[in-house]
């Protein structure tokens, strides 16, 4: 099921707040720069279009975590994220 624009905007707003807090030097991005989807109980964000990246973000409520699926098991990160712990950075 596709996410509507209102949900995507809310997810993006949480992501940007987290990014600005944790990475104040990060370049400005817009909603159109991201593909937003679902993975079980969380939203996922990956670069959109022709942009490549080896980083994925989980977003839920007012929390966000970024990780590289090449170096971390998605299900393990998901479980840690759900239990409100900060996953180890890879």
C-alpha positions as CSV (number, residue, x, y, z in Angstrom):
1,X,0.0,0.0,0.0
2,X,1.4,3.4,-1.0
3,X,1.9,6.1,1.6
4,X,0.0,9.3,1.1
5,X,1.8,12.6,0.9
6,X,0.7,13.8,4.3
7,X,2.3,10.7,6.0
8,X,5.5,11.1,4.0
9,X,5.7,14.8,5.0
10,X,5.4,13.9,8.7
11,X,8.0,11.2,8.4
12,X,10.3,13.6,6.6
13,X,9.8,16.3,9.2
14,X,10.9,13.8,12.0
15,X,13.9,12.8,9.9
16,X,15.0,16.4,9.3
17,X,14.7,17.3,12.9
18,X,16.8,14.3,13.9
19,X,19.4,15.1,11.1
20,X,19.7,18.7,12.1
21,X,20.2,17.8,15.8
22,X,22.7,15.0,15.1
23,X,24.4,16.3,11.9
24,X,24.1,20.1,11.9
25,X,26.4,20.3,8.9
26,X,24.3,18.0,6.7
27,X,23.2,19.5,3.5
28,X,19.6,20.6,3.0
29,X,17.3,18.0,1.4
30,X,13.7,17.9,0.4
31,X,11.0,15.3,0.4
32,X,11.6,14.6,-3.2
33,X,15.1,13.5,-2.5
34,X,13.8,10.4,-0.6
35,X,11.9,7.2,-1.1
36,X,9.8,6.6,2.0
37,X,8.3,3.2,2.7
38,X,7.3,0.8,5.4
39,X,9.2,-2.0,7.1
40,X,7.0,-3.8,9.6
41,X,6.2,-1.1,12.2
42,X,8.6,1.6,11.1
43,X,9.0,3.9,8.1
44,X,12.1,3.6,6.0
45,X,14.0,6.3,4.1
46,X,16.5,5.8,1.3
47,X,17.8,8.3,-1.4
48,X,15.4,8.5,-4.4
49,X,15.9,8.8,-8.1
50,X,19.4,8.2,-9.5
51,X,21.0,9.0,-6.1
52,X,22.9,6.1,-4.7
53,X,23.7,5.6,-1.1
54,X,24.5,2.7,1.2
55,X,22.5,4.1,4.1
56,X,19.0,3.5,5.3
57,X,17.0,5.2,8.0
58,X,14.2,3.9,10.3
59,X,11.7,6.5,11.5
60,X,9.0,5.9,14.1
61,X,7.2,8.5,16.3
62,X,9.9,11.1,17.0
63,X,12.9,8.8,16.6
64,X,15.2,8.0,13.8
65,X,18.3,5.9,13.2
66,X,20.6,5.6,10.2
67,X,22.6,2.5,9.3
68,X,24.2,0.7,6.5
69,X,22.4,-2.5,5.5
70,X,25.6,-3.8,4.0
71,X,27.2,-3.9,7.5
72,X,24.2,-4.5,9.8
73,X,21.4,-7.0,9.8
74,X,18.2,-5.1,9.2
75,X,16.1,-7.2,11.5
76,X,18.6,-6.8,14.3
77,X,18.6,-3.0,13.9
78,X,14.8,-3.1,13.7
79,X,14.5,-5.0,17.0
80,X,17.0,-2.7,18.8
81,X,15.2,0.4,17.4
82,X,11.8,-0.9,18.6
83,X,13.2,-1.3,22.1
84,X,14.3,2.3,22.2
85,X,18.0,1.6,22.4
86,X,20.6,3.2,20.2
87,X,22.0,0.6,17.8
88,X,25.7,0.4,17.5
89,X,27.0,2.4,14.6
90,X,28.6,0.4,11.8
